[in-house]
């Protein structure tokens, strides 16, 4: 049996000499893993580019048998080509970071149309945005939390939980000065939630700290989320 669905690429692993196993958040079936043969061959060129982080695809996929978790794609093509996201260092770094978060945070293997529409529309808007993109990752994670069941109503609600729980390995901040700054961070989170166009976040270093606090908040609500390794890469880009 075949299904036709849209999907958003989360990640892929190399498989054998020329194939990959790709994880996709699909419109009809949530998170699915597919075996894609031959896309790493030199000819035809460029096919592996379709499986870069957050690429939007149209898929025709085989439905796995009962109890099976891996199946194949019969057809695939780019649904909506990006204008800037793969070509600008800042945007591609954000895409890498968000795809890692999504790969670990979004796990359901069933239809969730509101979540799919949020992901689809947010990524397309980010690709089209020419200015004011510096806070996109923060805004994305703040809103994604609502779709995952632990939405944030205020900066104090977020920072109180993080302060109470304390730091975690790989969270990106310590129990020293950064924790003392959580009260200052309340203001920034409130601005992002309620007046994002006029936020007073001063620089990339503060954005990096805010992202680390948000990741710690996610760790408190998602068992097994673990360390987000690409946060360090994004932090370097933000600080540059």
C-alpha positions as MATLAB code, in Angstrom:
seq = 'XXXXXXXXXXXXXXXXXXXXXXXXXXXXXXXXXXXXXXXXXXXXXXXXXXXXXXXXXXXXXXXXXXXXXXXXXXXXXXXXXXXXXXXXXXXXXXXXXXXXXXXXXXXXXXXXXXXXXXXXXXXXXXXXXXXXXXXXXXXXXXXXXXXXXXXXXXXXXXXXXXXXXXXXXXXXXXXXXXXXXXXXXXXXXXXXXXXXXXXXXXXXXXXXXXXXXXXXXXXXXXXXXXXXXXXXXXXXXXXX';
ca = [
       0.000    0.000    0.000;
       1.211    3.494   -0.895;
       0.393    6.870    0.632;
       1.050   10.342   -0.700;
       2.007   12.915    1.924;
       4.037   16.025    2.540;
       6.958   15.839    4.906;
       9.711   17.838    6.590;
      13.192   16.307    6.803;
      14.513   15.923   10.347;
      17.765   14.015    9.824;
      19.396   11.195    7.909;
      22.035    8.502    8.387;
      24.281    7.085    5.690;
      23.407    3.488    4.835;
      25.715    1.226    2.886;
      27.554    2.751   -0.070;
      24.982    5.041   -1.652;
      21.783    4.996    0.417;
      20.416    6.774    3.481;
      17.854    6.227    6.215;
      15.942    9.474    6.574;
      13.632   10.584    9.396;
      10.762   12.754    8.219;
       7.909   14.446   10.024;
       5.016   13.661    7.706;
       1.637   15.330    7.426;
      -0.319   12.064    7.569;
       1.710    9.754    9.808;
       3.917   11.874   12.070;
       7.530   10.771   12.423;
       8.527    8.102    9.921;
      11.842    6.554    8.867;
      12.452    5.668    5.233;
      15.172    3.847    3.341;
      16.164    5.842    0.253;
      18.365    3.998   -2.208;
      21.065    5.495   -4.411;
      20.820    9.172   -3.444;
      24.519    9.432   -2.576;
      25.690    8.367   -6.039;
      27.378   10.947   -8.245;
      24.658   10.584  -10.890;
      22.094   11.965  -10.987;
      23.726   14.819   -9.021;
      22.112   16.808   -6.250;
      19.573   14.286   -4.996;
      21.095   14.184   -1.499;
      20.384   17.934   -1.220;
      16.697   17.061   -0.957;
      17.373   15.526    2.459;
      19.119   18.450    4.131;
      17.625   19.691    7.446;
      14.069   21.020    7.252;
      13.659   20.482    3.494;
       9.982   20.260    2.551;
       9.153   17.238    0.407;
       6.256   15.603   -1.379;
       6.478   11.852   -0.853;
       4.932    8.674   -2.100;
       5.798    6.089    0.531;
       5.151    2.445    1.198;
       3.178    1.894    4.395;
       5.105   -0.440    6.732;
       3.614   -3.747    7.658;
       2.208   -4.137   11.140;
       5.068   -4.082   13.605;
       7.520   -2.717   11.032;
       9.203    0.662   11.478;
      11.250    1.098    8.282;
       9.957    1.243    4.739;
      10.926    2.767    1.393;
      10.047    5.846   -0.610;
       8.553    5.124   -4.004;
       8.803    8.770   -5.097;
      10.076   12.027   -3.635;
      10.504   15.585   -4.801;
      11.010   19.046   -3.364;
       7.635   20.504   -2.444;
       8.632   24.153   -2.013;
      12.213   25.136   -2.918;
      14.000   27.389   -0.462;
      15.178   30.817   -1.530;
      17.778   31.517    1.185;
      17.809   28.949    3.988;
      20.493   26.573    2.591;
      22.685   29.415    1.313;
      23.018   31.798    4.278;
      25.276   30.674    7.131;
      23.077   32.088    9.870;
      19.901   30.513    8.506;
      21.487   27.139    7.749;
      22.959   27.043   11.282;
      19.514   27.727   12.726;
      18.069   24.966   10.520;
      20.685   22.487   11.749;
      19.952   23.402   15.372;
      16.167   23.211   15.016;
      16.284   19.945   13.098;
      18.292   18.377   15.941;
      15.792   19.649   18.521;
      12.857   18.388   16.456;
      14.517   15.002   15.893;
      14.725   14.501   19.652;
      11.567   16.289   20.773;
       8.939   15.197   18.211;
       8.341   11.444   18.436;
       4.695   10.698   17.708;
       3.988    8.396   14.763;
       0.513    9.674   14.047;
      -1.169   12.566   12.295;
      -0.992   15.955   14.015;
      -2.105   18.539   11.479;
      -1.745   21.624   13.725;
       1.875   20.710   14.474;
       2.665   19.972   10.830;
       1.148   23.278    9.707;
       3.125   25.155   12.359;
       6.393   23.548   11.232;
       5.620   24.005    7.528;
       4.511   27.638    7.784;
       7.284   28.655   10.208;
      10.087   27.256    8.057;
       8.729   28.854    4.881;
       8.341   32.212    6.646;
      11.928   31.980    7.940;
      13.216   31.235    4.453;
      11.408   34.285    3.038;
      12.390   36.632    5.868;
      15.127   39.100    4.936;
      15.469   41.051    8.191;
      14.844   40.417   11.877;
      15.769   36.727   11.750;
      18.083   36.814   14.761;
      15.358   35.759   17.214;
      13.692   33.126   15.032;
      15.094   30.092   16.893;
      13.918   31.505   20.237;
      10.429   32.279   18.942;
      10.180   28.904   17.229;
      11.011   26.979   20.410;
       8.694   29.087   22.547;
       5.762   28.330   20.224;
       6.742   24.700   19.582;
       6.484   24.029   23.329;
       2.753   24.742   23.117;
       2.259   22.109   20.404;
       4.229   19.595   22.482;
       2.070   20.105   25.580;
       4.196   22.339   27.821;
       3.480   25.807   26.497;
       4.927   28.853   28.199;
       2.673   31.632   29.451;
       5.273   34.023   30.852;
       8.992   34.510   31.325;
       8.629   33.932   35.063;
       6.861   30.600   34.531;
       9.790   29.424   32.422;
      12.687   30.736   34.501;
      11.151   29.609   37.805;
      11.101   26.007   36.598;
      14.648   26.176   35.264;
      15.964   27.808   38.437;
      14.255   25.212   40.620;
      15.603   22.286   38.614;
      19.154   23.585   38.333;
      21.625   22.975   35.500;
      22.119   19.776   33.567;
      25.069   18.373   31.661;
      25.133   19.925   28.227;
      22.499   22.524   29.088;
      24.859   25.335   28.201;
      24.861   27.233   31.470;
      26.004   26.687   35.047;
      24.709   27.261   38.541;
      26.859   30.405   38.838;
      26.373   33.760   37.100;
      23.980   32.516   34.427;
      21.483   31.249   37.001;
      21.631   34.591   38.785;
      20.687   36.201   35.482;
      17.475   34.191   35.139;
      15.466   37.078   36.578;
      16.889   39.309   33.855;
      15.981   36.672   31.281;
      12.330   36.828   32.422;
      11.995   40.186   30.709;
      13.424   38.934   27.424;
      11.151   35.888   27.365;
       8.124   38.054   28.133;
       9.046   40.340   25.239;
       9.440   37.379   22.869;
       6.082   35.979   23.935;
       4.087   39.189   23.842;
       5.976   41.821   21.795;
       8.605   40.062   19.647;
       8.980   42.972   17.239;
      10.270   45.265   19.998;
      12.448   42.914   22.036;
      15.452   44.474   23.770;
      17.795   41.443   23.571;
      21.157   43.228   23.210;
      23.451   40.785   21.399;
      24.202   37.266   20.196;
      25.769   36.135   23.454;
      22.530   36.823   25.349;
      20.558   35.007   22.636;
      22.826   32.018   23.080;
      22.187   32.032   26.840;
      18.432   32.339   26.277;
      18.545   29.356   23.928;
      20.438   27.359   26.570;
      17.755   28.185   29.142;
      15.043   27.130   26.692;
      16.814   23.844   25.987;
      17.020   23.223   29.736;
      13.269   23.881   29.938;
      12.713   21.316   27.163;
      14.903   18.814   29.024;
      12.651   19.159   32.072;
       9.572   18.244   30.033;
      10.928   15.715   27.534;
      12.541   12.659   29.029;
      15.663   11.618   27.192;
      16.066   14.836   25.207;
      19.739   14.938   26.127;
      22.349   17.390   24.905;
      21.729   19.464   21.779;
      25.175   19.383   20.200;
      24.477   21.931   17.469;
      23.739   24.623   20.092;
      27.481   25.233   20.317;
      27.726   25.739   16.545;
      24.770   28.117   16.542;
      26.274   29.955   19.523;
      29.440   30.626   17.533;
      27.389   31.988   14.626;
      25.305   34.199   16.913;
      28.422   35.556   18.581;
      30.107   36.308   15.260;
];
